[in-house]
Amino acid sequence: MTTTASHLDLSNRDATRPDPHACAEYNSLSRRRFLAASGTTLGVLAMSQSLPRVALGQGPRGANRDVIVSIYLRGAADGLTMCVPYADNGYYTARPNLNIPRPDTTHPEKCTDLDGFFGLPVPMLPLVPAYQAGKLIFVHACGSTDPSRSHFEAQRFMEIGKPRDLNLVTGWLGRHIESIAPMDPLAKLRAVGISTGLQQSLAGGPSTLPISNLDEFNLGGSSTTRAARRAALADMYVNTGNPLAAVVSTTFDTIDMLNTINFAGYVPAGGAVYPTGSFGTALKSTAALIKAEVGVEAVAIDLGGFDTHNNQGNFAGGFFANLMSTLANGMAAFYADMFTGPAPNVTVVAMSEFGRRLGENASNGTDHGRGNVMMVMGNCVNGGQVKRNWPGLGPGQLFEGVDLDVTIDYRNVLAEVVQNRLGNANLAHVFPDFAPQFQGVLSC
């Protein structure tokens, strides 16, 4: 298998090079995960992530269930810039240099009004068609109830779906896949993390693999000796018995299945043009994989680099503006490709570990915050709105006096998707010790 990107960063930067905008913890986490993943061979990946597991549930399967695409914005994306609360004066008081101007100004990069309170900055405007069509909803002042401002802790607790649990190792998506019958009982691959290392959210899922490039999943090394090496591996493990024999057989079947899909020649529908770079490639490959209808039920994709402590750059050519453009153009292309013509039903969720602090810092950046914005896109999304229980950005309204507070637990959003679109009512297993309160994010 060819390694193309780190688990933490699917943007266009070298994952081994420290991000100048990021804090030391983020860079350390990025390097650790890259080094741990980059030396992993196909066989080890298959054995560590694809050992047979017993499914706990026998839930529904078939056409009424959506495929879920989970996009994780690693590094703590600034939701106050991605979806601007322009009607709250506290935003402008705290950010004299980093604010996005109101819609009624003459500034060339003013935000575009969404609902009379929130607006989108210019780099996020590719998402307007999905929003206006009622297929995209923003959920603001949303996030984890855990107050940690550590990337490592916040990402882990969010992905396992339970704050402060140091013993739980499976992820919320992994437990979903584990506790429901396959959409296709013959599927070789039920879930995939487009990454060199499996995302924590997918941990514990049966028939689940990390694959950094779906078009290049194969035995590494020279192609001229690949067939001989494959035969040797099959011969070596065929008599060992399960689980090793089953793992080798399943791995080869997965390779063969993916090789039947023409990822390189895939032509998107709806005039969609995916952005260049790893994130766009991951979304385009995901569309091809889902349309091939080979039984995949969940795909996890990362976009990294959001730890913008220094020179955040919210306007054209700026660092964060470019990240927002990559995200919005990628999601917009996926929307045009998957939602404007006949295709399997899909729900997309995008989230980050926490937001940025309300006030800008002396380096024209923003530090670790708390509340954030979450996005959900799909045919059954109650879109065209910014869902919120807005706490306010004025004195006495901020968490610990500095951050946008969390008034909607992100698990309420995910639980509604899991039950109503993924067909899994076993929410107590997917989100342990949590009683979800649905937010009306979905319309069906």
Backbone torsions as a table, in degrees:
resi	resn	phi	psi	omega
1	MET	NA	138.5	-179.6
2	THR	-88.7	127.2	177.7
3	THR	-84.6	124.4	-176.2
4	THR	-121.5	-19.7	-176.9
5	ALA	-158.8	157.1	177.5
6	SER	-78.2	162.7	177.0
7	HIS	-61.9	-33.9	-172.6
8	LEU	-85.1	-21.9	-169.6
9	ASP	-140.8	110.7	175.9
10	LEU	-107.3	23.1	173.1
11	SER	-84.9	-168.1	-172.6
12	ASN	-92.1	16.5	-179.2
13	ARG	-98.0	159.0	174.5
14	ASP	-69.2	119.9	-175.0
15	ALA	-67.4	-17.7	179.9
16	THR	-87.6	-9.5	-177.6
17	ARG	-95.1	126.2	-178.9
18	PRO	-57.7	140.1	177.3
19	ASP	-80.0	119.5	-177.3
20	PRO	-64.3	-18.5	180.0
21	HIS	-86.6	-10.6	-168.2
22	ALA	-99.9	159.9	175.5
23	CYS	-79.2	167.6	-176.9
24	ALA	-61.7	-36.9	-178.7
25	GLU	-64.0	-41.7	-179.1
26	TYR	-64.6	-44.1	179.0
27	ASN	-64.9	-39.8	178.5
28	SER	-63.3	-44.5	178.2
29	LEU	-61.9	-41.7	-179.9
30	SER	-62.1	-46.1	-178.6
31	ARG	-67.7	-41.7	-179.1
32	ARG	-59.3	-47.1	-177.2
33	ARG	-69.0	-35.7	179.5
34	PHE	-66.4	-46.9	-177.2
35	LEU	-66.0	-36.6	179.2
36	ALA	-66.8	-34.0	-174.8
37	ALA	-88.6	-32.8	-167.8
38	SER	-68.2	-23.3	179.7
39	GLY	-97.1	8.6	-176.6
40	THR	-79.1	129.4	179.5
41	THR	-89.2	165.8	179.6
42	LEU	-57.9	-43.5	-176.9
43	GLY	-63.5	-43.3	179.9
44	VAL	-65.8	-41.7	177.0
45	LEU	-58.5	-46.6	-177.7
46	ALA	-63.0	-42.3	-176.5
47	MET	-71.9	-35.8	-176.5
48	SER	-80.2	-28.1	-173.3
49	GLN	-111.0	-13.9	-171.5
50	SER	-120.0	15.5	177.7
51	LEU	-61.1	139.7	-176.9
52	PRO	-58.5	137.9	177.2
53	ARG	-129.1	157.3	179.8
54	VAL	-91.6	124.2	178.0
55	ALA	-69.6	136.2	-178.1
56	LEU	-80.5	-30.9	-173.5
57	GLY	-116.7	167.2	175.4
58	GLN	-130.6	54.1	-176.6
59	GLY	-72.2	-176.8	-176.8
60	PRO	-69.8	155.1	175.2
61	ARG	-140.7	157.3	176.8
62	GLY	128.5	-162.9	-169.6
63	ALA	-68.6	-18.5	-177.8
64	ASN	-79.3	-4.8	179.2
65	ARG	-101.0	136.2	176.9
66	ASP	-83.1	154.9	162.6
67	VAL	-83.5	138.7	178.7
68	ILE	-105.5	134.3	173.7
69	VAL	-115.0	114.9	-177.9
70	SER	-103.0	119.4	178.2
71	ILE	-107.3	120.6	-179.6
72	TYR	-108.4	123.9	-179.8
73	LEU	-94.0	95.8	-170.9
74	ARG	-84.7	133.9	179.9
75	GLY	115.6	-2.6	178.4
76	ALA	78.7	85.5	-178.3
77	ALA	-71.3	146.6	-178.8
78	ASP	-84.0	91.0	-178.7
79	GLY	-65.9	-21.9	178.8
80	LEU	-74.1	-16.1	172.3
81	THR	-97.5	-36.2	-179.1
82	MET	-66.8	-33.4	176.9
83	CYS	-139.6	98.6	-164.0
84	VAL	-83.5	122.6	175.5
85	PRO	-82.3	69.0	-170.1
86	TYR	-66.8	-20.4	-179.5
87	ALA	-83.8	-4.1	178.2
88	ASP	-99.8	111.1	-176.3
89	ASN	-62.3	-24.5	179.4
90	GLY	-60.1	-28.7	178.5
91	TYR	-63.2	-44.0	-177.4
92	TYR	-76.6	-32.3	177.0
93	THR	-63.5	-41.4	-175.7
94	ALA	-81.7	-19.2	-176.1
95	ARG	-129.7	72.8	-178.4
96	PRO	-66.6	-25.9	-177.3
97	ASN	-107.6	-28.4	-173.8
98	LEU	-102.1	4.8	-178.1
99	ASN	-74.3	153.9	171.2
100	ILE	-95.3	121.1	-174.8
101	PRO	-58.0	153.7	-179.8
102	ARG	-64.3	158.4	-179.0
103	PRO	-62.8	-25.7	-175.8
104	ASP	-89.3	10.8	177.1
105	THR	-92.6	175.5	177.9
106	THR	-100.5	7.1	-179.0
107	HIS	-62.2	134.1	-178.0
108	PRO	-64.1	-18.5	179.4
109	GLU	-120.1	38.4	174.3
110	LYS	-67.5	160.3	178.4
111	CYS	-79.3	158.6	177.9
112	THR	-102.6	126.7	-174.4
113	ASP	-61.6	139.6	174.3
114	LEU	-106.4	-45.0	-172.1
115	ASP	-150.4	17.3	-178.8
116	GLY	91.2	-7.2	179.6
117	PHE	-130.9	-42.0	-179.0
118	PHE	-111.0	154.6	176.5
119	GLY	-143.8	164.1	178.8
120	LEU	-105.1	135.8	173.1
121	PRO	-71.5	163.8	-175.7
122	VAL	-52.8	-44.5	-177.3
123	PRO	-64.5	-19.3	-179.4
124	MET	-93.6	-1.4	-175.1
125	LEU	-63.6	-24.2	175.1
126	PRO	-57.2	-16.0	-179.8
127	LEU	-85.8	-6.7	-177.6
128	VAL	-58.3	-44.4	179.5
129	PRO	-57.1	-42.9	178.3
130	ALA	-65.0	-40.3	178.8
131	TYR	-63.8	-48.3	-178.2
132	GLN	-67.2	-26.9	177.6
133	ALA	-80.6	-1.4	179.9
134	GLY	76.8	19.8	-178.2
135	LYS	-104.2	-1.5	-177.3
136	LEU	-135.6	131.9	176.7
137	ILE	-126.2	141.4	170.9
138	PHE	-101.9	138.0	176.1
139	VAL	-118.9	112.2	-172.1
140	HIS	-106.0	164.3	-173.0
141	ALA	53.7	42.5	-174.2
142	CYS	-113.9	154.0	176.3
143	GLY	159.0	-164.2	-178.7
144	SER	-86.0	146.4	176.5
145	THR	-76.4	-10.8	177.7
146	ASP	-75.7	129.4	-173.7
147	PRO	-83.6	5.6	-176.6
148	SER	-60.1	139.6	172.6
149	ARG	-109.3	19.5	175.6
150	SER	-91.2	126.7	177.6
151	HIS	-55.0	-48.2	-175.0
152	PHE	-59.7	-50.2	-178.7
153	GLU	-67.0	-47.3	-174.6
154	ALA	-63.8	-42.3	177.8
155	GLN	-63.6	-45.3	-177.6
156	ARG	-62.6	-49.5	-177.2
157	PHE	-65.0	-35.2	178.7
158	MET	-68.9	-40.4	-176.2
159	GLU	-74.8	-31.4	175.4
160	ILE	-79.9	-17.6	176.1
161	GLY	82.3	22.5	179.3
162	LYS	-155.2	115.7	-179.2
163	PRO	-64.7	143.7	170.6
164	ARG	61.1	20.5	176.4
165	ASP	-97.2	110.1	-177.0
166	LEU	-88.9	-6.3	-177.2
167	ASN	-103.7	-27.0	-179.3
168	LEU	-71.5	127.3	-176.7
169	VAL	-116.2	-15.9	178.9
170	THR	-84.2	157.7	-179.0
171	GLY	-100.6	166.1	-176.9
172	TRP	-64.7	-38.5	178.2
173	LEU	-71.9	-38.1	177.0
174	GLY	-61.0	-42.3	179.9
175	ARG	-70.0	-33.2	174.6
176	HIS	-60.8	-50.8	-179.5
177	ILE	-61.1	-38.2	-177.9
178	GLU	-66.4	-30.9	-168.9
179	SER	-103.5	16.0	178.4
180	ILE	-140.5	147.3	180.0
181	ALA	-64.8	149.8	-179.2
182	PRO	-61.7	147.5	172.0
183	MET	-64.3	-34.7	175.7
184	ASP	-127.2	111.5	-176.1
185	PRO	-63.0	-14.7	179.8
186	LEU	-99.9	5.3	-176.2
187	ALA	-63.6	133.4	174.9
188	LYS	-86.8	-25.2	-176.4
189	LEU	-135.7	111.2	-178.2
190	ARG	-93.9	-29.0	-179.3
191	ALA	-148.3	147.8	-178.9
192	VAL	-140.7	137.3	170.4
193	GLY	-103.6	115.7	-178.3
194	ILE	-78.6	88.2	-171.3
195	SER	-173.1	164.9	176.2
196	THR	-81.1	-18.9	176.9
197	GLY	-131.5	141.5	-174.4
198	LEU	-65.4	130.5	175.9
199	GLN	-62.8	144.5	-178.8
200	GLN	-57.7	-32.6	-178.4
201	SER	-61.8	-28.1	-178.4
202	LEU	-94.2	-5.6	-176.4
203	ALA	-58.4	135.1	179.5
204	GLY	92.7	-5.9	-179.9
205	GLY	-78.8	132.9	176.9
206	PRO	-71.2	149.6	179.7
207	SER	51.8	48.9	-175.9
208	THR	-125.7	133.4	-177.3
209	LEU	-138.0	148.6	165.0
210	PRO	-87.9	127.8	179.6
211	ILE	-136.6	114.7	-174.3
212	SER	-73.0	-29.9	178.7
213	ASN	-142.7	110.2	-175.2
214	LEU	-62.8	-23.5	-178.3
215	ASP	-84.6	-7.2	-175.6
216	GLU	-127.7	22.6	-178.8
217	PHE	-78.2	108.3	-177.5
218	ASN	-167.1	177.7	172.2
219	LEU	-64.2	136.5	178.3
220	GLY	-71.7	177.5	178.6
221	GLY	88.6	-169.1	-175.2
222	SER	-66.2	135.7	178.8
223	SER	-69.8	-22.0	-178.2
224	THR	-71.2	-24.4	179.9
225	THR	-108.4	4.8	-173.1
226	ARG	-62.3	-45.4	-178.1
227	ALA	-62.6	-41.2	-179.7
228	ALA	-66.5	-42.0	179.2
229	ARG	-67.2	-36.8	177.0
230	ARG	-63.8	-42.9	178.6
231	ALA	-62.9	-38.7	-179.9
232	ALA	-66.1	-41.6	178.7
233	LEU	-65.0	-42.9	178.8
234	ALA	-61.3	-43.4	179.7
235	ASP	-65.3	-35.7	-176.9
236	MET	-67.2	-38.0	-171.5
237	TYR	-103.7	-8.6	-174.1
238	VAL	-62.7	-31.1	-177.0
239	ASN	-99.1	5.5	-178.7
240	THR	-80.9	-16.5	-176.8
241	GLY	80.3	172.0	179.6
242	ASN	-74.5	150.4	10.4
243	PRO	-88.9	-11.8	-173.4
244	LEU	-63.6	-43.6	-179.6
245	ALA	-61.8	-40.5	179.4
246	ALA	-66.7	-38.3	179.9
247	VAL	-63.8	-45.2	179.9
248	VAL	-63.2	-44.7	-179.7
249	SER	-62.3	-44.8	-179.7
250	THR	-64.7	-39.9	179.9
251	THR	-62.7	-46.2	179.1
252	PHE	-65.0	-38.1	177.1
253	ASP	-63.4	-37.7	178.9
254	THR	-66.5	-42.7	175.8
255	ILE	-57.8	-47.9	-178.1
256	ASP	-64.0	-39.0	180.0
257	MET	-64.4	-47.4	-178.9
258	LEU	-65.2	-31.4	179.5
259	ASN	-71.0	-12.2	176.1
260	THR	-82.2	-10.9	-178.0
261	ILE	-98.2	127.5	-177.8
262	ASN	-85.7	75.3	-178.8
263	PHE	-62.7	-45.0	-176.3
264	ALA	-63.9	-34.5	-177.8
265	GLY	-97.9	9.3	-177.0
266	TYR	-63.6	131.0	178.7
267	VAL	-109.3	112.7	-178.7
268	PRO	-64.2	154.3	176.4
269	ALA	-89.3	171.3	172.5
270	GLY	64.4	18.7	-178.0
271	GLY	69.9	17.9	-176.6
272	ALA	-64.9	136.4	175.2
273	VAL	-125.0	108.1	-179.4
274	TYR	-76.9	143.6	177.5
275	PRO	-65.6	152.4	175.5
276	THR	-70.7	161.4	-179.0
277	GLY	104.0	174.0	-172.6
278	SER	-64.7	-38.8	-178.2
279	PHE	-66.2	-47.1	177.5
280	GLY	-61.6	-40.6	178.2
281	THR	-63.4	-40.7	179.4
282	ALA	-62.6	-43.4	179.4
283	LEU	-67.7	-41.6	179.1
284	LYS	-63.9	-43.3	177.6
285	SER	-64.7	-36.6	177.3
286	THR	-62.2	-42.3	177.9
287	ALA	-61.0	-45.1	178.8
288	ALA	-62.4	-41.0	-179.5
289	LEU	-64.2	-46.0	-178.4
290	ILE	-65.7	-42.3	-179.4
291	LYS	-67.8	-22.9	177.2
292	ALA	-70.2	-17.3	177.1
293	GLU	51.0	57.5	178.5
294	VAL	-100.2	9.0	175.3
295	GLY	101.5	4.4	178.5
296	VAL	-70.5	133.7	-175.3
297	GLU	-112.9	-20.4	-177.0
298	ALA	-149.4	139.0	176.4
299	VAL	-132.5	131.9	177.0
300	ALA	-113.2	131.4	-178.9
301	ILE	-130.6	138.9	178.2
302	ASP	-109.4	143.1	166.2
303	LEU	-128.4	119.7	-173.1
304	GLY	-110.2	178.0	175.1
305	GLY	100.8	13.1	-172.1
306	PHE	-86.4	7.4	-177.3
307	ASP	-85.5	78.1	-166.9
308	THR	-94.6	70.5	178.9
309	HIS	-74.4	-30.9	-172.7
310	ASN	-127.1	138.0	174.4
311	ASN	45.2	59.2	-173.0
312	GLN	-56.9	-45.0	174.7
313	GLY	71.3	75.6	-177.0
314	ASN	-85.0	-13.0	-175.2
315	PHE	-107.2	173.7	-172.0
316	ALA	-45.6	126.7	-179.7
317	GLY	87.1	-10.2	-180.0
318	GLY	-77.3	162.0	-175.2
319	PHE	-59.5	-53.5	-177.1
320	PHE	-71.5	-33.1	176.1
321	ALA	-59.7	-41.0	178.8
322	ASN	-66.0	-39.0	177.7
323	LEU	-64.1	-45.4	178.3
324	MET	-60.7	-39.6	179.3
325	SER	-63.7	-42.6	177.2
326	THR	-59.8	-46.7	-180.0
327	LEU	-63.0	-51.7	-174.9
328	ALA	-67.1	-41.9	178.5
329	ASN	-65.8	-37.3	177.8
330	GLY	-65.8	-47.3	179.6
331	MET	-66.6	-36.1	179.2
332	ALA	-66.4	-39.7	177.2
333	ALA	-65.0	-41.9	178.9
334	PHE	-63.4	-39.1	176.9
335	TYR	-61.6	-49.3	-179.8
336	ALA	-61.6	-37.3	-176.8
337	ASP	-73.5	-42.6	-169.9
338	MET	-101.2	-18.3	-171.0
339	PHE	-115.7	-2.0	-178.4
340	THR	-109.9	10.0	178.2
341	GLY	-155.9	-179.2	179.7
342	PRO	-65.5	123.9	179.3
343	ALA	-164.5	158.3	175.5
344	PRO	-58.1	149.0	178.9
345	ASN	-66.7	136.3	-177.2
346	VAL	-136.6	141.7	168.5
347	THR	-120.2	131.4	-179.9
348	VAL	-111.3	132.1	173.1
349	VAL	-123.2	139.8	177.4
350	ALA	-130.3	130.7	-176.7
351	MET	-152.8	169.9	-179.9
352	SER	-141.2	163.9	-170.8
353	GLU	-67.4	-36.8	171.6
354	PHE	-164.6	171.8	-179.4
355	GLY	-90.8	-166.9	177.4
356	ARG	-104.7	157.3	177.9
357	ARG	-59.4	146.7	-179.4
358	LEU	-60.3	-49.1	-176.8
359	GLY	-79.3	139.7	174.7
360	GLU	-73.2	156.0	178.2
361	ASN	-100.0	-179.6	-175.9
362	ALA	-71.2	-10.5	-179.2
363	SER	-100.5	18.6	-177.7
364	ASN	57.6	36.8	175.6
365	GLY	-132.1	-170.7	177.9
366	THR	-134.6	141.4	-177.9
367	ASP	-93.6	179.4	-176.1
368	HIS	-60.3	131.1	-178.7
369	GLY	-119.9	-139.0	-175.4
370	ARG	-143.8	-85.2	-176.9
371	GLY	-63.7	151.8	-173.1
372	ASN	-149.2	-175.3	175.4
373	VAL	-112.1	144.1	177.9
374	MET	-122.9	147.5	179.6
375	MET	-122.9	140.7	175.0
376	VAL	-131.8	130.7	-178.1
377	MET	-130.4	134.2	179.0
378	GLY	174.5	170.0	-179.2
379	ASN	-69.3	-25.7	-179.7
380	CYS	-107.7	22.2	177.7
381	VAL	-84.3	138.4	177.4
382	ASN	-83.0	67.0	-166.8
383	GLY	-85.4	-168.4	-177.4
384	GLY	72.8	26.1	-179.9
385	GLN	-152.6	161.1	170.4
386	VAL	-108.1	103.9	-179.5
387	LYS	-75.9	130.0	179.9
388	ARG	-163.0	158.9	162.8
389	ASN	-122.2	81.1	-164.6
390	TRP	-69.1	122.0	-178.0
391	PRO	-83.4	-16.9	-178.1
392	GLY	93.9	156.9	-177.6
393	LEU	-119.1	17.0	-179.0
394	GLY	-95.3	178.7	178.3
395	PRO	-55.4	135.2	179.7
396	GLY	80.3	-1.5	-178.0
397	GLN	-108.3	-10.1	-173.3
398	LEU	-91.8	148.4	174.6
399	PHE	-68.1	124.2	-178.1
400	GLU	53.7	24.6	175.6
401	GLY	77.6	2.8	-174.1
402	VAL	-136.3	-18.5	-169.9
403	ASP	-123.6	150.3	165.7
404	LEU	-57.9	127.8	-177.2
405	ASP	-78.6	159.4	174.5
406	VAL	-94.0	116.1	178.2
407	THR	-112.3	-11.0	176.1
408	ILE	-128.3	117.0	177.3
409	ASP	-68.5	128.7	-178.1
410	TYR	-57.9	-26.8	-179.9
411	ARG	-68.4	-25.7	174.0
412	ASN	-61.6	-39.2	179.2
413	VAL	-69.8	-49.7	-178.8
414	LEU	-63.5	-39.7	-178.7
415	ALA	-63.4	-38.5	177.6
416	GLU	-63.4	-39.4	177.5
417	VAL	-67.6	-45.7	-177.7
418	VAL	-60.1	-44.0	-177.4
419	GLN	-76.5	-47.1	-169.8
420	ASN	-88.5	-25.5	-179.7
421	ARG	-112.1	-27.6	179.7
422	LEU	-99.4	-3.6	172.7
423	GLY	72.9	24.4	-176.8
424	ASN	-117.5	108.2	-179.7
425	ALA	-88.6	-1.5	-178.2
426	ASN	-84.2	61.6	-175.2
427	LEU	-69.3	-25.9	178.4
428	ALA	-65.7	-26.6	176.9
429	HIS	-83.6	-39.8	-178.4
430	VAL	-70.7	-39.7	179.9
431	PHE	-126.8	84.1	-174.4
432	PRO	-60.4	141.9	174.3
433	ASP	57.3	37.6	179.6
434	PHE	-139.4	132.5	177.7
435	ALA	-106.6	99.9	-174.7
436	PRO	-65.4	147.6	171.3
437	GLN	-122.3	104.0	-175.5
438	PHE	-61.1	144.7	-172.6
439	GLN	-106.6	3.9	-176.9
440	GLY	74.0	29.9	179.4
441	VAL	-72.2	-27.8	-177.4
442	LEU	-107.5	150.3	177.8
443	SER	-103.2	-12.5	179.2
444	CYS	-157.6	NA	NA
